[in-house]
Amino acid sequence: NQALKLIAQGADIIDIGGESTKPNAKMVSIEDEVSRVIPVIKKIRELNKTIPLSIDTRNYKTARLAIEAGANIINDVSGGMANMFETVAKYNVPYVLTYPEGGFSHDMMLFFSKKLEKLYSLGVADVMLDPGFGFNKTMEQNYEIARNLDCLKCFNLPILVGISRKSMVQFATKTNANTALNGTTALNSFLLSKGANILRVHDTKEAKEVISIYKCINDL
């Protein structure tokens, strides 16, 4: 039902995950993760044949089953652990490569350079880069990477950002997850100006409005 609502609001991709990636969240077993995501993927695919579906997982086994069930994209928050690259190469699907470590923009650039070298050696070419805001990063590191997001343009790959209602927004605006929409909108606007191509959000309607305004500014 949530997926159909997001599609109606203009979502271009539906991202489906069965394990929370919030700080200090408990890891779930592969069996639990699969039982949560596969039925949802199959049901959405029954109801909508064309919307791209992304499987948000750090486990290559879950990714494999999700692709076989109808998902189109692997969104890997682990940065390429345990056979994930080989799985992407085998199924020849678009792949979101996340920088899940702490560090600043120069550390992120080095990470992506090394990971992309391996992906390209396996024949994987359709890659999106996610700086991993909030993943093992201090507030200073999050905002330093945001300021320098345009450094990722040198890879000539789409840049995906996910800051929706996260702690870096709450910190700056003195809000909580329930009241951080306005701050999310402001930060998404800035990240678009720094080169972001894809916004991963909870609030589709508001994000589409941000993109519409950004396009008008640049067209003018």
BELMO-V15646 format. One line per field, one symbol per residue. burial: b if it has 24 or more other C-alpha atoms within 12 Angstrom, else e. Layout:
burial->???
This chain:
burial->eebeebbeeebbbbbbbbbebeeeeeeeeeeebbebbbebbbebbeeeeebbbbbbbbbbbbbbbbbbbbbbbbbbbbbbeeebbbbbbebebbbbbbbbbbbbbeebbebbeebbeebeeeebbbbbbbbbbbbbbeeebbbbbbebbbbbeeeebbbbbbbbbbbbbbeeeeeeeeebbbbbbbbbbbbbbbbbbbbbbbbbebbbebbeebeeeeee
